[in-house]
Amino acid sequence: IGEVNDAVRVAKRIQDELQAPFNVEGHEVFTSTSIGIAVSSADYDRPEDLLRDADTAMFRAKALGKASYVVFDTAMHARAVSLLKLETELRRAVQREEFRVHYQPIVELETGKIVGFEALVRWQHPDGELLLPKDFLTVAEETGLIIAIDRQVVRDVCKQLRSWNAQFRRSVPLTVSVNVSGVQFLRPDM
């Protein structure tokens, strides 16, 4: 392989060949491939680094859908390292219960009275920054950490709601709406 386009041509040829069905015990079986390409250069000192980068590109190809290929670039490595760091920080955040619930009031328009709240989760990062779900939710769902985060949020909401309803006696108790990850609905203990 002289240049990256040589590797791309080989990847395309492999994908074209694998599009034809295979006969497995009288059944037609179709398959597709996701291919990650990393081309050796002077930047690589160890073969395992080249394999790591090809693997990173392959996972990116899988994320794009079936039968695709991706050529590794250094931004992929930086993103992978960043995601690993975020996952590690999220694991610590779950252990330390760094998630905070903020409450957005739900107001009855006719009377102007608060009838409930919506619970909004935020991550109080140790560096002082308050992170929004868009900054961590995808990784939390991919790693399964969302289960523990949702449990903490629901527990905190229940405590707060019990306190409000005891403090502010009303004919109709306050309610709190809580968003729960779709991942939860796949669990039998939901």
Protein Blocks (a to p, Z undefined) as FASTA:
>chain_A
ZZfklmmmmmmmmmmmmmpccdeehiacddddddddddddfklmbfklmmmmmmmmmmmm
mmnoghiaddddfklmmmmmmmmmmmmmmmmmmmnopaccdddddddfklopafbdcddd
ddddfklpacdfklmmmmmmmnopmmmmmmmmmmmmmmmmmmmmmmmgcfbdcddddddd
fklmmpmkZZ
